[in-house]
Amino acid sequence: MIFNNWKDSEKEKIEILELTKKTFGNTDISNSSYFDWQYRDNPNGKAIIILAQDDLNDNLIIGANAIIPTKLLVEQEEIISYLACNVQVNSKYQNQGIFTQLLSLMTLEAKNKEISSLFAIPNDNSFNSFIKEGSIEIFQLPLLLRPLKISNYFNFPFKKILKIFEFFYKIKVSTNNVEEFNGDFQIFEKLFDKLSKRVSILQKRNSEYLKWRYLEHPTRKYQIYVLKNNDELIGYIIIKLHTVNNKKIGVILDYVVDSTTSEKLLKTLIHKALDYFWKNNASVAISTCGSTLLETKLLKEEGFFNIPSFLKPESLHFIVKIYDSDEKLKKLTKYNNWFFTFGDYDVF
């Protein structure tokens, strides 16, 4: 068994995609265009990938650990951190310590490249390996849920019974002041400047990043709605429909508002999202956001609630690893310092 850094060759790409299909199935992350988008075209820089190869089988790639660069604002100061994603090992080679070695080698790589930190939302299967390797869990992301066409989740007779109550979940207010966005993300930056002054840590949502994340995504379609006051952006919401077991759910990936604006007005963005989900037969809407944030307060006032941990399909472990002794990086280890949404990682 040998370990090497990804050299960005087409041969490596093909083998990584074959490994991904074996590990995760025929999903977005096993798509060739998605690979290029995530690992090669990120405006913050190319991914770093550690590869495990079978030296007795023509150096076949049988494991991979990838991290992608991310710009964070920590107390309005920009740092480069990394999002860890898609760690995988061929099932035929499991229980040989390869997963642990991939994590260990990434730690060495981070020190060699002077990487300050990384964060991730590992699944339950890989969580313990990250913790043993030195990451710390700072929180389990809250899962906020609001019922919509809840009967779509069930079969007869529960479907028929629940359908009677769905009238209470339908949005019945006007959303005429909310516009669908199809312009230049440059108008978002003043709003982000205000956001960076009321939260300690957030991913830098500049126009280049947002264009890459939401408009240039090769396999997912997002709806973006904006709210303006005298031509100035005072809020936006980014959403998508997601299908699980043939059931549609509505996902709020990002919701940012100007905290100096009327809360009643800001809620119209939520109304617009829920109306879109309703018209597209979503059974529920979900989001994640810190409990101390205005955005969470507004979501909860519009019917969202935290579901108990035992009802989550995944635990949503939020982990952080610090490689640098800089004192300000300690802020990364406190979840309440973060403005973190589903759009800040790669699942949706």
ABEGO torsion letter per residue (X at the ends): XBBBBBAGBAAAAAAAAAAAAAAAEBBAAABAAAAAAAAAABAAEBBBBBBBBBAABGGBBABBBBBBBBBBBBGGBBBBBBBBBGBBBBAAABGAGAAAAAAAAAAAAAAAAGBABBBBBBBAAAAAAAAAAGBBBABBBBBBBBBBBAAAABBOAAAAAAAAAAAAABBABBAAABBBBABBAAAAAAAAAAAAAABABBBBBBAAAAAAAAAABAABBBBBBBBBBGGBBAEBBBBBBBBBGGBBBBBBABBBBBAABBAAAAAAAAAAAAAAAAAAGBABBBBBBBAABAAAAAAAAAGBBBBBAAABABAGBBBBBBABABAAAAAAABAAABBBBAAABAAX
